[in-house]
Amino acid sequence: QVQLVESGGGLVQAGGSLRLSCAASGRTFSRYIMGWFRQAPGKEREFVAAISWSTGRPYSADSVKGRFTISRDNAKNTVYLQMNSLKPEDTALYYCAAALSPYNANVRTLQYEYDYWGQGTQVTVSS
């Protein structure tokens, strides 16, 4: 069982930055694919970014590519989402997710591929 707790959300002006953190419990964190998803009001939850076991295989959605960076610190059981050049359309509830994958290092982009979810942290970008 893995518990995920997100933090770092808040209110920021357009063009600003935020860094989200997701702290995970469990001893096998290094074998989880970690991802970030978001859900804006009235919209379905969508993929934002994911990272494999090592920091060398991050992947992000086209809508955030070049602005958001996912990273992880396996020693701290934490995954991060650095968000720069924020836009009002980035306003959403951001969720951290974990996919147990001890034998396959490929990142995941689909919600059903993830086994555990956090409660979410709100990001609001004002214009």
Salt bridges, closest charged atoms under 4 A:
GLU46 OE2 - ARG38 NE 2.65
ASP62 OD1 - LYS65 NZ 3.34
ASP90 OD1 - ARG38 NH1 2.92
ASP90 OD2 - ARG67 NH1 2.73
